[in-house]
């Protein structure tokens, strides 16, 4: 398919990674984004890269340590994470998970309270222990989005911002063009990686993609003394310490939303920020005095079973749909590779990703959101 035109709808980390992988194979790529690249959850999240329950995990782990060199720009990737248990029940669960990782030959180490305090100087003695994942890690979401975008452009890829997609042109069971308010882009294949806007866009092609949109919140503190390992999770929150020392954390309950094809009109902060700050102070008591200097609320999408959807459709047969169901950042090196394979070869070359096919929802009940309680609050 070298030399063909592929249009990618969505300039988040998944769409940019897919575009970069395709451009590396000689494909002409145009990425369209409704605003600017990485503006939603892709550029502002906890930065974690440790998705061991995904079929993309092995490729995620293989690629992240190489991404700075492959892209030619810094992602600030750091290896390893520590998970702190704040209750006895969590400690039992984490020990079970650690045993599972050991059986899978993933390097882990159980930490007692004193070892947690040594590894995480901002932690206190109010925990039950921790698990040091010596795999996985984290990166800077904003830096990584920039790196993907610049690397794609270095390979001749085109990024068009402020260009929300309005529709598609089809012929012979294929999408032949993608339309925006200002231009029409002819194509040989299309990747729809538009996050919460995927259902509305795919509906124009007669394809039902069940996703629920939700607001996700992050808080940023003023800088703290640097810890030996910046990736620390626990207490139902996730995040990292930036290279400036700031603590960037999110998590907690979602605020479910209805989102149209253009996205939400505004993303104000929510009362969840106070809850996040409270839990962060409990997770890292020696940072409890720090002020929260920023908060951010963005929109993510969730599939009914919580797993990503990555699938090349049979009708139209030149369309790949990609929704990462809230875990897109960390899996982006691997998901981009998988999407490249589906577009060019029709099959993922490095993993069996049939579990991520859209067809698994063929018999999904129409009121699935109501049954799960994933509805907006009036």
N, C-alpha and C positions, 0 to 999 in steps of 0.2 A: 504493500500500500504506500510505499515511499513516493513522495511528491504529491500525495492526495491532500485535499483540504478537509480538516476537521475543525468544527466549531464547538467550543466548550462553553456551556452556559453556566456561569458561576465562577467568580474569581477568588474563591476561598482556597484554603490550603489543598483540598482534594483536587479541585479543578486545575490549580496551578501545577501541582505535582504531575497530574495526568498529562498536562500540556508539555511539561518539561520532558517526561519520558517519551512522548510521541515525537517531539522535536529532535530528540537524540536519535530517533530512528529515521530521520529524514522527512517526517511528515510536516506539512505546512499547517500551522496551528493558529487559530484566532480565539482568544478568550474574551468573552463578553461579561461585564459585571454591571449590575444596576447602579452601583455607587462607586466605591474604590476598593481595590483588592484587599482582602483580609479585614474588612471593616467590622464584620460581625464576629462570631465566636472564634474564627480561625486565627485572628490576630491577637485575641485577648482571652486567654484561658489559663489553666494551671500548668500547661506545658508538659504534662506527663507523657512518657513513651514506654509503657510497661504493660501492654495489653495481652497478657498471657492466655486469656480465654479465647482469643481470636485465631482463626486459621491463618491470618496474616502475621502472626506473632514472630515466627522464626525469621521471616524476611524483614520485619520491622527491626528486630535485634541485629540482624546482619548489616543493615544499611545505615542506621543512625550514626555509628561511629565514623562512617565514611562520608557523611553528607557535606561537611565543610569542604572537603577536597573535591567531591563530585560536582557540587554546585559552583564552587569557586568563591563562595561568600560565607561569612560566619553565621552559624545557627546558635552558638553558645551551648551546644550539646554537652551534657555531663552525665556520666554513667553512675548508676546505682540510686536506690531510694531506701528510706527507712519508714516503716509503718509502725506507729505507736498505738498500743492497746490501752484504752482509757477505762475499760471495765474488765472484770474477770471473764465474762462471756466472750468479749472480743479477743481476749488473750487465748482462750481455748480455740476460737475460730482461726486466729492467725497461726497458731501452732499447727493446726490441721493443714492449712494452706502451705505452710513451710515444708511439712512432710511431703505433700504432693509435689512441690517444686523439686525437692531432693530426689524423689523417684524419677522425675523427668530430667534429671541432671542439670537443673537450673541452680546455680550457686546461691545459697542463702545462709544466713547465720541468725540464730536466736539470740536476743539480747536481754539480760536482766535489767532491772531498773537502773543500777549503777552504770551499766554499759550504755544504756540509752542516754543517760546524762553526759557521759563522756563523748559519745558520738554526736549528740545534739545538745550543745551547751545551753540553748535556750529552753530546754525541757526541764521539768521539775521532778519531784518524787511522787507525784500524784498519778503515775501510770502503773501498769502491771508488767510491762516489758515491751519488747518490740521485735520486729523482724527486719533484718538488713537484706534487701534484695541486691545482690551484687551483679545483677543484670538490669536491663531497662534503663531508666534515667529520665532526663527532662531536657528541654531546650527552650529558647526564648521564642514565643509564638510570633511576635512582631518581626524580629530579625529573620526568622525562618520564612515567613511569608515574603519578605523582601528578597531573600536569597532565591526562592523559587522563581519569583517574578523576574528578577534580573537575569538569572541563568536561562530562563525560557527566552527572554529577549536576546540574549547573547547568541542563541541558536537560531535566531530569525523569527521566533514566535511573535505574534502581535497581541497586545492587550488593549482592549477598548473599554474604558471606564465610563461611568455615567450613561450607560446604554442598556436599560432594562429591556429584556426580550418581550415582545408583544405577541409573537406567534410563529408558525412554521408553514412552509410550503412543502407539499408532498406530491409524489408521483410514483407509480409502479411499486407501491409498498415500501417506499423509502422517503426519508426527509431529504429534500433537495436544497432547502434554504432555511435560514433562521432570520426572522424579521425583528428589527427594533424600530423605535419611532423615527429614526433618522436614516436607516440604511437596511439593506437586505444582503445577507452573507450566504453565497452559495456554498454547498458542502457536499462531501462524499460520505461523511459520517458525523454524528452529533454525540456529545457527552453532556448529559444534563446533571450537573452537580451543584444545584442552586439552593441547597439547604432547605429551609422551611418553605420556599416557593416551589419545590418540586411537584407537589400534588396538583397545584393549579396549572403549571406548565404542561405536565404530562397528560392532564385531562383534555387538553386541546388535541392530543394525539389519540384520544380514546383509551388511555391507559390509566388504571386506578393504582395509585401508590399511596398506601395508608401510612400517614405520618401525622404526628401531633406536635405543634409548635409550643415552645415554652420559653419563658424568660430565665436566663441564667445570670447569676450575680457574682461579681468578684470584688474584693476589697484589696487595697494596697496601703501598707503602712509606711511610715518614715523608716529610714535605714536602721538596721540593727547590726551589731558586730557579726562579722562573717563566720558562718559555721563551716566545719570541714566538708560536710555534704549538704548541698542546698535543697535536695528533694526530700521533704518530710510530709507524710500524710497521717491521718488519724482523726478520731472524734467526728467522723462523717464529714470531714472537709479535706480538700486536696490543694496542693499548690507547690510553691518553690520560693527560695530566696534568690533574688536577682543578683547580678554581679555588682550592683551598687549597695546591696544589703537590704533592700526593701523586701517585705514579705507579701507575696501575691497569692491570695487564697479565695477559693470558692467552694460551693457545695450546698447541701441542704435541699429543702423541698422546692419543686418547680412551681412557677405561676403559669398555668396553662393559658394559651392565647389562641385566638383565631387570626390567621395571617392571610392576606390576599397575595396576588402575584407580584405586587410591588414591595412587599414587606411592610413592617410596622412604620407608622408615621413618626414615632418617637420612642426612645429607650430610656426613660427616667429610672433613677435608682428606686429601690423598693425597701420596705421595712426589714427585709431579710438581711440587709447589711449589718444591722445591729446584732442579729443573731450570729452572723458569721464572726464578727469581732469578738463576741463573748466566747465562742467555741475556740477561736484561735488563741485567746488569752488563757484558756484552760489547757489547751494542747501545749502551748509554749509559754509557761508562766513568767519566765524571765524576760519575755517581750511584752508583757501585759501593759507596761507603761507607755508603749509606743502609740502615737496618734495615727488614726486612719486618715490618709491624706487624699485618697481618691477612691471612688467606687465606680463600677461599670456594670450595666445591665444590657445583655445582648440576647439574641434569639437563637435557639438551637432547635433541632428537630429530633423526634424520637419515633422509632418504629414500634409496632405493637409488642414485639418480643425483645426489644432493646438491642438487637443486633443490626449491623449495617446491612444495606441493600446494595449489592454490586452485581449488575446483571446486563447482559446484552440481550435485547428483546428479539422476539421473532417477528413482531409486527408493531411498528416499522422495524425492519431487520438491520438497520444501520444505526440504531440508537442504543447507547449504553446509559443506564441510569445509575447514579451513585449517591446514596445517602449514607452517611457514616453514623447516624444515630448517636450523636454527642461524643463520639470518640475519634473524630476525624484527624485531629492534629497529630497525635502520637503515631497513628497508623499511616500517615500520609506518604512516607517513602514507599511503603509496600502497596498501599491502595493505588497510588499513581502507576506503579509497575503493573498491577493487576488490570487496571483500566486500559493501559497501553496494549496489553496482551489481548484483551477482549476486542478492542477496536481493530487491531491488525490481524490477529490469528484466530479470534473467536473463542479462545480458551486460555485460562491462566496457566502459565508455564511452570510456576514454582510451588503451587499449593492447590489443593482441592477446595474450591470456594462455592461448591454447589449449595452449601447450607445458607449462603447469602443471596440466593436467587429470589426474585420478586414472587415467583409462583408459589412460594410457601404460604402466601396469604390468599390464595385463590378462594378458599372457603371461609374466609374471615367474616364474622358477623358484621352487619352494617352499623350496628350501634356499639362497636368495640370501644370507642372512646368513653361513652357513657358508662359502660360496664367496668371500666378501669378507673373511673373517677377523674379522667383527664380532661375535664371541661373547664372553660373559663368561669370565673366567679363574677356574678353580676355586680 
